[in-house]
Structure formats: C-alpha cells, structure tokens
C-alpha cells in the first residue's frame, strides 16, 4: 500500500494533505524519515506521525462514553461542542455515534467505526432495547405503566409506539425501556400523557450497562465480551 493512502486511512487527512506532510518529513517508517508519498509499506511496517505510532492493523474501534449535557452527538456542529471533543484518539473523524442522545440528555453513548456493528444496534429490525432514567415535572400515575405497555400515539405519528416497559421509581421519577428510537421519543411519550421530561439519562443499550466508574465526560474502550453483545 502507498504511504499516502495509508495515512489517509488512519487519520483525518486528505490525500493531498497526506502527501504534503510526508514530503515535509513528518512521517517515519520503521525508524526512518520517508518523504515519498508513493513509498510502499506492508503489514509489518511501523509508521509514526504526529507523535502516534500507526500500523496496518485494521481492527475496528469501539468505545463507551458517559455523555454530559451540552454536547451534541454529531461529528460536526456549528453551534455546539460535539462528543468527539471528549475523545483523545487518532482519526476521530472516522468514528461515529451509535444511537444519538439529545443535547440535554446524559448517559451511555457508543462510538465506533464499525458500520455493520452499529447497524445491529440502531436498526429497528433488531429491536435493541434502550433504558432511560427519567425525571418528570409532574407525578407519574400508575396507569402510565399499562398505557406505555400498550403503546401510545405520538404527535404527528399515525402508529402507536411499540410496547415499552415503565417502572416507577418515585413520584416524579421513572425508568423507561423502549425498543425503538423515534425522534425525541421518550420526551414525546411522556408529553402524550400530559407530562414533561425535565431530566433524561440513558443507563443501558441492549444488555450493556453504562460503566459506573466513568465520570461525566469520560470514556473507555469496550471489552471483547461487550462488543460481542451486539
């Protein structure tokens, strides 16, 4: 593989920018500065760029992040800081969020560069459950449990939501597990029964729980066992 192509694959650089930094002598191959963008490398080559050692190992990356409020789950946003600003990883631009959270919602966010893995989590066909801790403006009545289990009509929707599990934790606090991911779904479900969500935190995706040791804004790599859950 050409050195400039490899650098593009492992970073946010375009092909032309990769060629430029190589010609400037900023890339080291097996301990030697290489200034030829067309230089051929192999699977055993060790490439250093910008203080990071790269290789042709194409393993996908998988992370869990404890998302704070005030961050958007996008790669770019003109008005808000994105969750990728919290990651100290190479080639962040090649990563994507697996199931977004709203700006004011906290909790478990998965991040990867594995599109097939992500699809198994986000596709409605796979019915991957998401569990949220919810704080409400008004008390939640007991009959909301059966209403959500039966499905509710959201504003501007013609079909009911899929059956959802509601657990009451306090007068104005609940835990909700849903099998789909409609736009602002949790907030809209409670709005459909005349209540307002004032706090929202995602605790779990499928059988993967947010690591309790992660503080707001912290992240870690998923283990092989966690990756295999999906």
C-alpha positions as CSV (number, residue, x, y, z in Angstrom):
1,X,0.0,0.0,0.0
2,X,1.2,3.5,-0.7
3,X,2.2,5.5,2.3
4,X,0.0,8.5,1.5
5,X,-3.1,6.2,1.2
6,X,-2.3,4.5,4.5
7,X,-2.0,7.9,6.2
8,X,-5.4,8.9,4.8
9,X,-7.0,5.7,6.1
10,X,-5.5,6.2,9.6
11,X,-6.1,9.9,10.0
12,X,-8.4,12.8,9.0
13,X,-6.0,13.9,6.3
14,X,-7.0,14.2,2.6
15,X,-4.7,12.5,0.0
16,X,-3.2,15.9,-0.9
17,X,-2.5,16.8,2.7
18,X,-1.1,13.4,3.4
19,X,1.4,13.9,0.6
20,X,2.3,17.3,1.9
21,X,3.2,16.1,5.4
22,X,5.1,13.2,4.0
23,X,7.2,15.4,1.8
24,X,7.9,17.7,4.8
25,X,9.5,14.8,6.5
26,X,6.8,14.4,9.2
27,X,6.3,10.7,8.7
28,X,8.6,8.0,9.9
29,X,8.6,4.4,8.6
30,X,10.4,1.8,10.6
31,X,12.5,4.5,12.3
32,X,13.5,6.3,9.0
33,X,12.0,9.5,7.7
34,X,10.3,8.8,4.4
35,X,9.5,11.7,2.1
36,X,8.0,9.8,-0.9
37,X,4.1,9.7,-0.8
38,X,4.2,6.6,-3.1
39,X,6.6,4.7,-0.8
40,X,5.2,1.2,-0.4
41,X,4.6,-0.2,3.1
42,X,3.5,-3.7,4.2
43,X,1.7,-5.2,7.2
44,X,4.8,-5.3,9.3
45,X,5.6,-1.6,8.7
46,X,5.5,0.7,11.8
47,X,4.5,4.3,10.8
48,X,4.9,7.3,13.2
49,X,3.0,10.5,12.6
50,X,2.2,13.4,14.9
51,X,3.6,11.5,17.9
52,X,1.4,8.5,17.3
53,X,2.5,5.0,16.1
54,X,0.2,3.6,13.4
55,X,0.2,0.3,11.7
56,X,-1.7,-1.6,9.1
57,X,-3.7,-3.4,11.8
58,X,-7.3,-2.6,10.7
59,X,-9.1,-3.6,13.8
60,X,-12.3,-1.6,14.4
61,X,-12.6,0.6,17.4
62,X,-15.4,0.5,20.0
63,X,-15.9,2.9,22.9
64,X,-18.5,3.7,25.6
65,X,-18.8,7.4,26.7
66,X,-20.6,8.9,29.7
67,X,-22.1,11.8,27.8
68,X,-22.5,15.1,29.7
69,X,-25.1,17.8,29.0
70,X,-24.3,20.4,26.4
71,X,-22.6,18.1,23.8
72,X,-24.1,17.0,20.5
73,X,-23.8,13.5,19.1
74,X,-22.5,14.7,15.7
75,X,-19.1,14.8,14.0
76,X,-19.5,18.5,13.3
77,X,-21.8,21.2,14.6
78,X,-21.6,25.0,14.1
79,X,-23.3,25.9,17.4
80,X,-22.3,23.3,20.0
81,X,-19.3,21.2,21.0
82,X,-19.5,17.6,19.8
83,X,-18.9,14.5,21.9
84,X,-15.8,13.8,19.8
85,X,-14.1,16.7,21.5
86,X,-14.0,14.4,24.6
87,X,-12.1,11.7,22.8
88,X,-8.3,11.6,22.8
89,X,-7.9,9.2,19.9
90,X,-6.3,9.3,16.4
91,X,-8.5,9.7,13.3
92,X,-11.6,10.8,15.3
93,X,-13.3,11.8,12.1
94,X,-13.6,8.2,11.1
95,X,-15.7,7.4,14.2
96,X,-19.4,7.8,14.5
97,X,-22.0,7.8,17.3
98,X,-24.1,4.6,17.5
99,X,-27.6,6.0,18.5
100,X,-27.6,9.7,19.4
101,X,-28.6,11.4,22.5
102,X,-30.1,14.9,22.7
103,X,-28.0,17.9,23.7
104,X,-29.5,18.0,27.2
105,X,-29.5,14.2,27.8
106,X,-26.7,12.4,29.7
107,X,-25.6,8.8,29.8
108,X,-24.4,5.9,27.7
109,X,-23.2,6.7,24.2
110,X,-21.5,4.1,22.0
111,X,-18.9,5.2,19.4
112,X,-17.3,3.1,16.7
113,X,-16.0,2.9,13.2
114,X,-17.7,-0.5,12.5
115,X,-20.8,0.3,10.4
116,X,-22.2,-3.3,10.5
117,X,-21.9,-3.5,14.3
118,X,-23.6,-0.1,14.6
119,X,-26.4,-1.2,12.3
120,X,-27.2,-4.2,14.5
121,X,-27.8,-1.7,17.4
122,X,-29.7,1.0,15.6
123,X,-31.8,-0.9,13.0
124,X,-35.4,-1.1,14.1
125,X,-35.5,-4.7,12.8
126,X,-33.1,-5.8,15.6
127,X,-35.2,-4.2,18.3
128,X,-32.3,-3.3,20.5
129,X,-33.7,-2.0,23.8
130,X,-32.6,1.3,25.3
131,X,-33.2,2.0,29.0
132,X,-33.5,5.6,30.4
133,X,-33.8,7.1,33.8
134,X,-36.4,9.9,33.6
135,X,-37.3,12.8,35.8
136,X,-40.7,14.5,35.3
137,X,-42.2,17.8,36.0
138,X,-45.4,16.2,37.5
139,X,-46.1,13.0,39.3
140,X,-46.4,9.9,37.1
141,X,-49.7,8.0,37.6
142,X,-49.7,4.2,37.9
143,X,-51.9,3.8,34.8
144,X,-49.0,5.1,32.7
145,X,-47.4,1.6,33.1
146,X,-50.2,-0.1,31.1
147,X,-50.5,2.8,28.7
148,X,-46.9,2.5,27.7
149,X,-47.0,-1.3,27.6
150,X,-49.9,-1.0,25.1
151,X,-48.2,1.8,23.1
152,X,-49.1,5.4,22.8
153,X,-49.7,7.8,19.9
154,X,-47.1,10.4,19.5
155,X,-47.9,13.8,18.0
156,X,-47.8,13.7,14.2
157,X,-47.5,9.9,14.2
158,X,-50.1,7.6,12.7
159,X,-49.0,4.4,14.5
160,X,-48.6,3.6,18.2
161,X,-45.2,3.2,19.7
162,X,-44.0,-0.3,20.3
163,X,-44.7,-1.8,23.8
164,X,-42.4,-0.1,26.4
165,X,-41.7,-1.1,29.9
166,X,-42.2,1.7,32.6
167,X,-41.0,1.3,36.1
168,X,-42.0,4.0,38.7
169,X,-39.0,4.9,40.9
170,X,-40.6,7.8,42.8
171,X,-43.4,10.4,42.5
172,X,-41.7,12.2,39.6
173,X,-39.0,9.6,38.6
174,X,-39.2,6.6,36.4
175,X,-37.2,4.1,34.4
176,X,-38.3,3.5,30.8
177,X,-37.2,0.8,28.4
178,X,-38.1,1.2,24.7
179,X,-37.4,-1.0,21.6
180,X,-37.2,1.8,19.0
181,X,-35.6,5.2,18.6
182,X,-38.0,7.7,17.2
183,X,-37.1,11.4,17.3
184,X,-37.2,12.7,20.9
185,X,-39.2,9.5,21.7
186,X,-39.0,9.5,25.5
187,X,-39.9,13.1,25.8
188,X,-42.8,12.7,23.3
189,X,-44.1,9.6,25.1
190,X,-44.5,11.5,28.4
191,X,-45.9,14.5,26.6
192,X,-48.6,12.2,25.2
193,X,-49.8,11.6,28.7
194,X,-49.6,15.2,29.7
195,X,-46.2,15.3,31.5
196,X,-42.9,16.9,30.8
197,X,-39.4,15.4,31.0
198,X,-37.1,17.6,32.9
199,X,-34.1,15.2,33.1
200,X,-33.1,12.3,31.0
201,X,-30.2,9.8,31.4
202,X,-29.5,6.7,29.3
203,X,-28.4,3.8,31.5
204,X,-28.3,0.8,29.1
205,X,-28.3,-0.3,25.5
206,X,-29.3,-3.9,25.0
207,X,-27.7,-5.8,27.8
208,X,-24.7,-3.3,28.0
209,X,-24.8,-1.0,31.1
210,X,-23.0,2.3,31.4
211,X,-19.8,1.7,33.4
212,X,-20.5,3.2,36.8
213,X,-16.8,4.1,37.2
214,X,-16.9,6.5,34.3
215,X,-17.4,10.1,35.3
216,X,-19.3,12.5,33.1
217,X,-17.2,13.2,30.0
218,X,-15.0,10.1,30.5
219,X,-14.8,7.1,28.1
220,X,-13.2,3.7,27.7
221,X,-12.7,1.0,25.1
222,X,-15.3,-1.8,25.1
223,X,-14.1,-5.2,26.0
224,X,-14.3,-8.1,23.6
225,X,-17.2,-9.6,25.6
226,X,-19.1,-6.2,25.4
227,X,-18.5,-5.9,21.7
228,X,-19.9,-9.4,21.2
229,X,-23.2,-8.5,22.9
230,X,-24.4,-7.0,19.6
